[in-house]
Amino acid sequence: MVERFKQARLSAGLTQAEFGELIGKNRGQIRDIEIGKVKVSPQIALILEKKLNISHNWLLFGEGSMYVSNADAPNVKPPRNRDNDLVNVLDFDEVKAAAGSGITNFSEALPAIVCISRKVLASLNVDIEDHMQTIEVEGASMLPTLTPGEKIYLNPMQYEHRFKDGGIYVAEYWGDLLVKRVQRNPKSGAVRLISDNKDFKPIDIEGDDLDNLRIIGRVLLKEKLSRVE
């Protein structure tokens, strides 16, 4: 439970003081919970479910997924960097999105926070706040656009204003993470996941199988901070 509580805080990109303010506790009380000195109460778990979409069953008992209703991520942004020239980025260093078959579950990972120059992002016409996330590409199906081992920067779907048909997205399908181009049929709602490497066949998802698909975020940049189209 201690690790899950800390994971919930880090996934939201909040300091102990900011997390405490969110749930009506001080920094010391949050620290005591994270070192196992104090248990997470059901009341705290329900507050986190209401404010961050963190499942109280997952937090208290380790049951199910981290977010309720398969929500992509918390309802709050990571804290704005106090240096106005920098943007905070949640770095999921252990997560790999497969350009091939799926790798790992996003909600299992603990992120670190890294920073990117706001001026660099502006030069790339990327205008976002502190909510980008990074993960690593594994596999060859998105060659030559994305290479194995390359970091990609994605914008979570709750911060996307519209769906970009044919854009590159990170998606969870049957519990696996994939990085693919995504096309949607506006009439049927069917989804096609497409690889840039033509040696890999597209994945067609339709009907009830759509319940097994979750679009996590759109890929904006790759490792050397160049735009992805």
MIDOSE-1310 file (N, C-alpha, C; in nm, 2 decimals, decimal comma, always signed):
residues 229
mver	+0,08/-0,12/+0,00/+0,00/+0,00/+0,00/+0,09/+0,13/+0,00; +0,20/+0,12/+0,07/+0,29/+0,24/+0,08/+0,34/+0,27/-0,06; +0,38/+0,17/-0,14/+0,43/+0,20/-0,27/+0,32/+0,25/-0,36; +0,20/+0,20/-0,35/+0,09/+0,24/-0,43/+0,05/+0,39/-0,40
fkqa	+0,06/+0,42/-0,27/+0,03/+0,56/-0,24/+0,13/+0,66/-0,30; +0,26/+0,62/-0,29/+0,36/+0,70/-0,34/+0,35/+0,71/-0,50; +0,32/+0,59/-0,56/+0,30/+0,59/-0,70/+0,19/+0,68/-0,75; +0,08/+0,69/-0,67/-0,03/+0,78/-0,70/+0,02/+0,93/-0,70
rlsa	+0,10/+0,96/-0,60/+0,15/+1,10/-0,59/+0,24/+1,13/-0,71; +0,34/+1,04/-0,73/+0,43/+1,06/-0,84/+0,37/+1,07/-0,98; +0,27/+0,99/-1,00/+0,19/+0,99/-1,13/+0,12/+1,12/-1,15; +0,08/+1,18/-1,04/+0,02/+1,32/-1,05/+0,12/+1,43/-1,06
gltq	+0,25/+1,39/-1,04/+0,36/+1,49/-1,05/+0,36/+1,59/-0,94; +0,32/+1,55/-0,82/+0,30/+1,64/-0,71/+0,41/+1,61/-0,60; +0,45/+1,72/-0,53/+0,54/+1,71/-0,42/+0,46/+1,66/-0,30; +0,52/+1,62/-0,19/+0,45/+1,57/-0,07/+0,36/+1,68/-0,02
aefg	+0,41/+1,81/-0,02/+0,33/+1,92/+0,03/+0,21/+1,95/-0,06; +0,23/+1,94/-0,19/+0,12/+1,97/-0,28/+0,02/+1,85/-0,27; +0,06/+1,73/-0,26/-0,03/+1,62/-0,25/-0,11/+1,63/-0,12; -0,04/+1,67/-0,01/-0,11/+1,69/+0,12/-0,21/+1,79/+0,11
elig	-0,18/+1,90/+0,04/-0,28/+2,01/+0,03/-0,40/+1,96/-0,04; -0,38/+1,87/-0,14/-0,49/+1,82/-0,22/-0,59/+1,74/-0,14; -0,54/+1,66/-0,04/-0,62/+1,57/+0,04/-0,64/+1,62/+0,18; -0,60/+1,74/+0,21/-0,62/+1,79/+0,35/-0,52/+1,75/+0,45
knrg	-0,40/+1,72/+0,41/-0,30/+1,67/+0,50/-0,17/+1,76/+0,49; -0,08/+1,76/+0,59/+0,04/+1,84/+0,57/+0,15/+1,75/+0,52; +0,27/+1,81/+0,48/+0,38/+1,73/+0,42/+0,42/+1,62/+0,51; +0,43/+1,65/+0,64/+0,48/+1,55/+0,74/+0,39/+1,43/+0,74
qird	+0,26/+1,45/+0,73/+0,16/+1,34/+0,73/+0,18/+1,25/+0,61; +0,20/+1,32/+0,49/+0,22/+1,24/+0,37/+0,35/+1,16/+0,38; +0,46/+1,22/+0,44/+0,58/+1,15/+0,45/+0,56/+1,03/+0,54; +0,49/+1,04/+0,65/+0,46/+0,93/+0,74/+0,39/+0,82/+0,67
ieig	+0,30/+0,85/+0,58/+0,23/+0,74/+0,51/+0,33/+0,67/+0,42; +0,41/+0,75/+0,35/+0,50/+0,69/+0,25/+0,62/+0,61/+0,31; +0,65/+0,63/+0,44/+0,75/+0,55/+0,50/+0,68/+0,44/+0,58; +0,55/+0,43/+0,58/+0,48/+0,32/+0,64/+0,45/+0,34/+0,79
kvkv	+0,47/+0,46/+0,84/+0,44/+0,49/+0,98/+0,29/+0,50/+1,00; +0,22/+0,55/+0,90/+0,07/+0,57/+0,91/+0,01/+0,50/+0,80; -0,10/+0,43/+0,82/-0,17/+0,37/+0,71/-0,26/+0,46/+0,63; -0,29/+0,43/+0,51/-0,38/+0,51/+0,43/-0,52/+0,47/+0,47
spqi	-0,60/+0,57/+0,51/-0,73/+0,55/+0,56/-0,83/+0,54/+0,44; -0,94/+0,47/+0,46/-1,04/+0,46/+0,35/-1,09/+0,60/+0,31; -1,09/+0,70/+0,40/-1,14/+0,83/+0,37/-1,04/+0,90/+0,27; -0,91/+0,88/+0,29/-0,81/+0,93/+0,20/-0,82/+0,87/+0,06
alil	-0,84/+0,74/+0,06/-0,85/+0,66/-0,06/-0,97/+0,71/-0,14; -1,08/+0,74/-0,08/-1,20/+0,79/-0,15/-1,18/+0,93/-0,20; -1,11/+1,02/-0,13/-1,07/+1,15/-0,17/-0,99/+1,14/-0,30; -0,89/+1,06/-0,30/-0,80/+1,04/-0,42/-0,88/+0,99/-0,54
ekkl	-0,98/+0,90/-0,51/-1,06/+0,85/-0,62/-1,14/+0,96/-0,68; -1,19/+1,05/-0,60/-1,28/+1,16/-0,65/-1,19/+1,27/-0,72; -1,07/+1,30/-0,67/-0,99/+1,41/-0,73/-0,89/+1,37/-0,83; -0,84/+1,24/-0,83/-0,74/+1,20/-0,92/-0,78/+1,08/-1,00
nish	-0,90/+1,02/-0,98/-0,94/+0,90/-1,05/-0,86/+0,78/-1,01; -0,80/+0,79/-0,89/-0,72/+0,67/-0,84/-0,82/+0,57/-0,77; -0,82/+0,45/-0,82/-0,92/+0,35/-0,77/-0,89/+0,32/-0,62; -0,99/+0,34/-0,53/-0,97/+0,31/-0,39/-0,94/+0,16/-0,37
nwll	-1,00/+0,08/-0,45/-0,97/-0,07/-0,44/-0,82/-0,10/-0,47; -0,77/-0,03/-0,57/-0,63/-0,05/-0,61/-0,54/+0,00/-0,50; -0,57/+0,12/-0,45/-0,49/+0,18/-0,35/-0,48/+0,10/-0,22; -0,60/+0,06/-0,17/-0,61/-0,01/-0,04/-0,57/-0,15/-0,05
fgeg	-0,61/-0,22/-0,16/-0,60/-0,37/-0,16/-0,52/-0,42/-0,28; -0,48/-0,33/-0,37/-0,40/-0,38/-0,49/-0,49/-0,45/-0,59; -0,62/-0,42/-0,59/-0,71/-0,49/-0,68/-0,74/-0,40/-0,80; -0,74/-0,46/-0,92/-0,77/-0,39/-1,04/-0,66/-0,30/-1,09
smyv	-0,70/-0,20/-1,18/-0,61/-0,11/-1,23/-0,60/+0,01/-1,14; -0,50/+0,10/-1,17/-0,47/+0,21/-1,09/-0,58/+0,32/-1,10; -0,64/+0,33/-1,22/-0,73/+0,44/-1,24/-0,87/+0,38/-1,25; -0,97/+0,45/-1,20/-1,11/+0,40/-1,21/-1,16/+0,42/-1,35
snad	-1,25/+0,33/-1,39/-1,31/+0,33/-1,53/-1,20/+0,34/-1,64; -1,09/+0,28/-1,61/-0,98/+0,28/-1,71/-0,94/+0,42/-1,75; -0,95/+0,52/-1,66/-0,91/+0,65/-1,69/-0,77/+0,66/-1,72; -0,73/+0,75/-1,81/-0,59/+0,75/-1,87/-0,49/+0,80/-1,76
apnv	-0,53/+0,89/-1,68/-0,44/+0,96/-1,59/-0,51/+1,04/-1,49; -0,45/+1,10/-1,39/-0,51/+1,19/-1,30/-0,58/+1,31/-1,36; -0,67/+1,37/-1,29/-0,74/+1,49/-1,34/-0,66/+1,61/-1,31; -0,55/+1,60/-1,25/-0,47/+1,72/-1,22/-0,34/+1,71/-1,31
kppr	-0,28/+1,83/-1,33/-0,15/+1,83/-1,40/-0,04/+1,82/-1,30; +0,08/+1,77/-1,35/+0,19/+1,79/-1,26/+0,22/+1,94/-1,23; +0,28/+1,97/-1,12/+0,29/+2,11/-1,08/+0,37/+2,19/-1,19; +0,33/+2,31/-1,21/+0,40/+2,39/-1,31/+0,54/+2,42/-1,25
nrdn	+0,64/+2,40/-1,34/+0,78/+2,43/-1,29/+0,80/+2,57/-1,24; +0,86/+2,58/-1,13/+0,87/+2,72/-1,07/+0,97/+2,80/-1,15; +1,05/+2,74/-1,23/+1,13/+2,82/-1,33/+1,05/+2,83/-1,45; +1,01/+2,95/-1,49/+0,92/+2,97/-1,60/+0,98/+2,93/-1,73
dlvn	+1,11/+2,91/-1,74/+1,18/+2,87/-1,86/+1,18/+2,72/-1,88; +1,13/+2,65/-1,79/+1,13/+2,50/-1,80/+0,99/+2,44/-1,79; +0,97/+2,32/-1,85/+0,85/+2,25/-1,84/+0,88/+2,11/-1,78; +0,79/+2,08/-1,68/+0,81/+1,94/-1,62/+0,75/+1,84/-1,71
vldf	+0,82/+1,72/-1,72/+0,78/+1,61/-1,80/+0,79/+1,48/-1,71; +0,68/+1,40/-1,71/+0,68/+1,28/-1,63/+0,76/+1,17/-1,71; +0,87/+1,12/-1,66/+0,95/+1,03/-1,74/+0,93/+0,89/-1,68; +0,85/+0,81/-1,76/+0,82/+0,67/-1,73/+0,94/+0,58/-1,78
devk	+1,05/+0,59/-1,71/+1,17/+0,53/-1,77/+1,16/+0,38/-1,79; +1,08/+0,31/-1,71/+1,07/+0,16/-1,72/+0,97/+0,12/-1,81; +0,89/+0,21/-1,87/+0,78/+0,17/-1,96/+0,83/+0,17/-2,10; +0,79/+0,07/-2,17/+0,83/+0,06/-2,32/+0,70/+0,03/-2,39
aaag	+0,68/+0,12/-2,50/+0,56/+0,10/-2,59/+0,61/+0,03/-2,71; +0,55/-0,08/-2,74/+0,60/-0,17/-2,85/+0,56/-0,12/-2,99; +0,66/-0,10/-3,07/+0,64/-0,09/-3,21/+0,65/-0,23/-3,27; +0,55/-0,31/-3,23/+0,55/-0,45/-3,26/+0,44/-0,51/-3,17
sgit	+0,47/-0,60/-3,09/+0,37/-0,66/-2,99/+0,39/-0,58/-2,86; +0,29/-0,58/-2,77/+0,28/-0,50/-2,65/+0,39/-0,54/-2,55; +0,42/-0,45/-2,46/+0,52/-0,47/-2,36/+0,48/-0,47/-2,22; +0,42/-0,36/-2,17/+0,40/-0,35/-2,03/+0,28/-0,26/-2,00
nfse	+0,23/-0,27/-1,88/+0,12/-0,19/-1,83/+0,16/-0,05/-1,78; +0,11/+0,06/-1,84/+0,15/+0,19/-1,80/+0,13/+0,22/-1,65; +0,01/+0,17/-1,60/-0,02/+0,21/-1,46/+0,07/+0,14/-1,36; +0,16/+0,05/-1,40/+0,24/-0,02/-1,30/+0,37/+0,06/-1,27
alpa	+0,40/+0,16/-1,35/+0,53/+0,23/-1,34/+0,53/+0,35/-1,25; +0,65/+0,38/-1,19/+0,67/+0,50/-1,11/+0,75/+0,60/-1,20; +0,69/+0,72/-1,22/+0,77/+0,81/-1,31/+0,86/+0,90/-1,23; +0,96/+0,95/-1,30/+1,05/+1,06/-1,25/+1,01/+1,18/-1,31
ivci	+1,06/+1,30/-1,27/+1,03/+1,43/-1,33/+1,15/+1,48/-1,39; +1,15/+1,51/-1,52/+1,26/+1,57/-1,59/+1,21/+1,71/-1,65; +1,30/+1,79/-1,70/+1,26/+1,92/-1,74/+1,31/+1,95/-1,89; +1,23/+2,02/-1,96/+1,27/+2,06/-2,10/+1,25/+2,21/-2,10
srkv	+1,34/+2,28/-2,18/+1,33/+2,42/-2,20/+1,20/+2,46/-2,27; +1,13/+2,55/-2,22/+1,01/+2,60/-2,28/+1,04/+2,67/-2,41; +1,15/+2,73/-2,43/+1,19/+2,79/-2,55/+1,21/+2,69/-2,66; +1,27/+2,58/-2,62/+1,29/+2,47/-2,72/+1,16/+2,42/-2,77
lasl	+1,06/+2,40/-2,68/+0,93/+2,35/-2,72/+0,86/+2,46/-2,81; +0,88/+2,58/-2,78/+0,82/+2,69/-2,86/+0,87/+2,69/-3,00; +1,00/+2,66/-3,01/+1,07/+2,66/-3,14/+1,02/+2,54/-3,23; +0,96/+2,44/-3,16/+0,90/+2,33/-3,24/+0,75/+2,34/-3,25
nvdi	+0,70/+2,46/-3,21/+0,55/+2,48/-3,22/+0,47/+2,39/-3,13; +0,53/+2,35/-3,02/+0,47/+2,27/-2,92/+0,43/+2,36/-2,80; +0,30/+2,38/-2,78/+0,25/+2,48/-2,68/+0,17/+2,40/-2,58; +0,24/+2,35/-2,47/+0,17/+2,27/-2,37/+0,21/+2,31/-2,23
edhm	+0,14/+2,27/-2,14/+0,18/+2,30/-2,00/+0,26/+2,18/-1,95; +0,27/+2,16/-1,81/+0,35/+2,06/-1,76/+0,28/+1,92/-1,75; +0,25/+1,86/-1,86/+0,18/+1,73/-1,85/+0,23/+1,64/-1,96; +0,34/+1,66/-2,03/+0,39/+1,57/-2,12/+0,45/+1,45/-2,04
qtie	+0,45/+1,33/-2,11/+0,51/+1,21/-2,05/+0,60/+1,15/-2,15; +0,71/+1,08/-2,10/+0,80/+1,01/-2,19/+0,80/+0,86/-2,16; +0,81/+0,78/-2,27/+0,83/+0,64/-2,26/+0,93/+0,60/-2,37; +0,97/+0,47/-2,37/+1,06/+0,42/-2,47/+1,00/+0,34/-2,57
vega	+1,04/+0,35/-2,69/+0,99/+0,26/-2,80/+1,07/+0,13/-2,81; +1,00/+0,02/-2,82/+1,07/-0,10/-2,84/+1,01/-0,18/-2,96; +1,09/-0,23/-3,05/+1,05/-0,30/-3,17/+1,07/-0,21/-3,29; +1,04/-0,27/-3,41/+1,08/-0,21/-3,54/+0,96/-0,17/-3,62
smlp	+0,84/-0,19/-3,57/+0,72/-0,17/-3,66/+0,70/-0,02/-3,70; +0,76/+0,07/-3,63/+0,74/+0,21/-3,66/+0,86/+0,27/-3,73; +0,96/+0,19/-3,77/+1,07/+0,24/-3,86/+1,02/+0,29/-3,99; +1,07/+0,39/-4,05/+1,19/+0,46/-4,00/+1,15/+0,58/-3,91
tltp	+1,02/+0,60/-3,88/+0,98/+0,72/-3,80/+1,04/+0,71/-3,66; +1,02/+0,60/-3,60/+1,07/+0,58/-3,46/+1,16/+0,46/-3,46; +1,27/+0,47/-3,38/+1,36/+0,36/-3,38/+1,36/+0,29/-3,24; +1,39/+0,16/-3,23/+1,40/+0,10/-3,10/+1,49/+0,16/-3,00
geki	+1,44/+0,18/-2,88/+1,52/+0,24/-2,78/+1,51/+0,39/-2,77; +1,43/+0,45/-2,86/+1,42/+0,59/-2,87/+1,31/+0,64/-2,77; +1,33/+0,75/-2,70/+1,23/+0,81/-2,62/+1,13/+0,89/-2,70; +1,00/+0,87/-2,66/+0,90/+0,95/-2,73/+0,83/+1,03/-2,62
ylnp	+0,78/+1,15/-2,66/+0,71/+1,24/-2,57/+0,56/+1,25/-2,61; +0,47/+1,22/-2,52/+0,33/+1,21/-2,56/+0,25/+1,31/-2,47; +0,14/+1,35/-2,53/+0,05/+1,44/-2,46/-0,07/+1,35/-2,42; -0,10/+1,33/-2,29/-0,22/+1,25/-2,25/-0,35/+1,30/-2,31
mqye	-0,44/+1,20/-2,34/-0,56/+1,23/-2,41/-0,65/+1,34/-2,35; -0,65/+1,35/-2,21/-0,73/+1,45/-2,15/-0,69/+1,59/-2,18; -0,57/+1,61/-2,23/-0,52/+1,74/-2,27/-0,52/+1,76/-2,42; -0,57/+1,66/-2,50/-0,58/+1,68/-2,64/-0,71/+1,74/-2,67
hrfk	-0,71/+1,85/-2,76/-0,83/+1,92/-2,79/-0,91/+1,84/-2,90; -0,84/+1,77/-2,98/-0,91/+1,69/-3,09/-0,83/+1,57/-3,13; -0,90/+1,47/-3,19/-0,83/+1,35/-3,24/-0,77/+1,38/-3,37; -0,65/+1,35/-3,39/-0,58/+1,37/-3,52/-0,58/+1,23/-3,60
dggi	-0,66/+1,22/-3,69/-0,67/+1,09/-3,76/-0,54/+1,06/-3,84; -0,49/+0,95/-3,82/-0,36/+0,91/-3,88/-0,24/+0,96/-3,80; -0,26/+1,02/-3,68/-0,15/+1,06/-3,60/-0,09/+0,94/-3,52; +0,02/+0,96/-3,46/+0,09/+0,85/-3,39/+0,05/+0,86/-3,24
yvae	-0,01/+0,75/-3,19/-0,05/+0,75/-3,05/+0,00/+0,63/-2,98; +0,01/+0,64/-2,85/+0,03/+0,53/-2,76/-0,10/+0,47/-2,71; -0,12/+0,35/-2,73/-0,25/+0,28/-2,70/-0,23/+0,16/-2,62; -0,32/+0,13/-2,53/-0,32/+0,00/-2,46/-0,43/-0,09/-2,52
ywgd	-0,39/-0,20/-2,56/-0,48/-0,30/-2,63/-0,46/-0,44/-2,56; -0,57/-0,48/-2,50/-0,56/-0,61/-2,42/-0,44/-0,61/-2,32; -0,42/-0,49/-2,26/-0,32/-0,48/-2,15/-0,18/-0,46/-2,20; -0,16/-0,46/-2,34/-0,03/-0,43/-2,39/-0,02/-0,28/-2,44
llvk	+0,10/-0,22/-2,43/+0,12/-0,09/-2,48/+0,17/-0,10/-2,63; +0,11/-0,02/-2,71/+0,16/-0,01/-2,85/+0,17/+0,13/-2,90; +0,27/+0,16/-2,99/+0,28/+0,29/-3,05/+0,25/+0,27/-3,20; +0,14/+0,33/-3,24/+0,10/+0,31/-3,38/+0,03/+0,44/-3,43
rvqr	+0,02/+0,45/-3,56/-0,08/+0,55/-3,62/-0,22/+0,49/-3,60; -0,31/+0,59/-3,57/-0,45/+0,55/-3,54/-0,54/+0,61/-3,64; -0,62/+0,53/-3,70/-0,73/+0,58/-3,79/-0,86/+0,53/-3,73; -0,96/+0,62/-3,74/-1,10/+0,59/-3,69/-1,20/+0,60/-3,80
npks	-1,29/+0,50/-3,81/-1,40/+0,51/-3,90/-1,51/+0,59/-3,83; -1,54/+0,71/-3,89/-1,64/+0,80/-3,82/-1,78/+0,74/-3,82; -1,81/+0,64/-3,90/-1,95/+0,58/-3,91/-1,96/+0,47/-3,81; -1,86/+0,37/-3,82/-1,87/+0,25/-3,75/-1,81/+0,26/-3,61
gavr	-1,71/+0,36/-3,60/-1,63/+0,37/-3,47/-1,51/+0,27/-3,47; -1,50/+0,19/-3,58/-1,39/+0,10/-3,58/-1,26/+0,17/-3,59; -1,15/+0,11/-3,53/-1,02/+0,17/-3,52/-0,92/+0,08/-3,59; -0,83/+0,14/-3,67/-0,72/+0,07/-3,73/-0,59/+0,12/-3,67
lisd	-0,50/+0,03/-3,62/-0,37/+0,06/-3,57/-0,27/+0,03/-3,68; -0,19/+0,13/-3,73/-0,11/+0,11/-3,85/+0,04/+0,13/-3,81; +0,12/+0,05/-3,87/+0,27/+0,06/-3,85/+0,33/+0,13/-3,97; +0,43/+0,21/-3,95/+0,50/+0,28/-4,06/+0,59/+0,18/-4,14
nkdf	+0,63/+0,08/-4,07/+0,71/-0,03/-4,14/+0,61/-0,12/-4,21; +0,61/-0,12/-4,34/+0,51/-0,20/-4,42/+0,52/-0,35/-4,40; +0,63/-0,40/-4,33/+0,64/-0,54/-4,31/+0,54/-0,59/-4,20; +0,48/-0,49/-4,13/+0,39/-0,52/-4,02/+0,24/-0,49/-4,07
kpid	+0,15/-0,59/-4,05/+0,02/-0,57/-4,09/-0,06/-0,48/-3,99; -0,16/-0,40/-4,04/-0,24/-0,32/-3,95/-0,33/-0,41/-3,86; -0,37/-0,35/-3,75/-0,45/-0,42/-3,65/-0,59/-0,35/-3,66; -0,69/-0,43/-3,69/-0,83/-0,37/-3,70/-0,91/-0,41/-3,58
iegd	-0,97/-0,31/-3,51/-1,04/-0,33/-3,39/-1,18/-0,27/-3,41; -1,28/-0,35/-3,38/-1,42/-0,31/-3,40/-1,52/-0,38/-3,31; -1,64/-0,33/-3,31/-1,74/-0,39/-3,22/-1,71/-0,39/-3,08; -1,74/-0,51/-3,01/-1,71/-0,52/-2,87/-1,57/-0,52/-2,83
dldn	-1,48/-0,55/-2,93/-1,34/-0,55/-2,91/-1,28/-0,41/-2,88; -1,36/-0,31/-2,91/-1,32/-0,17/-2,88/-1,31/-0,14/-2,73; -1,38/-0,22/-2,65/-1,37/-0,21/-2,51/-1,24/-0,24/-2,46; -1,16/-0,32/-2,53/-1,02/-0,36/-2,49/-0,92/-0,26/-2,54
lrii	-0,96/-0,15/-2,60/-0,86/-0,05/-2,65/-0,87/+0,08/-2,57; -0,76/+0,13/-2,53/-0,76/+0,26/-2,46/-0,65/+0,35/-2,52; -0,68/+0,46/-2,58/-0,58/+0,55/-2,63/-0,53/+0,64/-2,52; -0,40/+0,63/-2,49/-0,34/+0,69/-2,38/-0,29/+0,84/-2,41
grvl	-0,23/+0,86/-2,52/-0,18/+0,99/-2,56/-0,13/+1,00/-2,70; -0,12/+1,12/-2,75/-0,06/+1,14/-2,88/+0,09/+1,17/-2,87; +0,17/+1,11/-2,96/+0,31/+1,13/-2,96/+0,34/+1,26/-3,03; +0,41/+1,36/-2,96/+0,44/+1,49/-3,02/+0,58/+1,50/-3,06
lkek	+0,68/+1,44/-2,98/+0,82/+1,46/-3,01/+0,89/+1,33/-2,99; +1,01/+1,32/-3,05/+1,09/+1,20/-3,02/+1,22/+1,25/-2,96; +1,31/+1,16/-2,93/+1,42/+1,17/-2,83/+1,50/+1,30/-2,85; +1,54/+1,33/-2,97/+1,63/+1,45/-3,00/+1,54/+1,57/-3,02
lsrv	+1,42/+1,57/-2,96/+1,33/+1,69/-2,96/+1,30/+1,74/-3,11; +1,26/+1,64/-3,19/+1,21/+1,68/-3,32/+1,06/+1,63/-3,33; +0,98/+1,71/-3,40/+0,84/+1,68/-3,41/+0,81/+1,55/-3,48; +0,70/+1,48/-3,43/+0,65/+1,36/-3,49/+0,52/+1,39/-3,56
e	+0,51/+1,36/-3,69/+0,39/+1,38/-3,76/+0,33/+1,25/-3,81
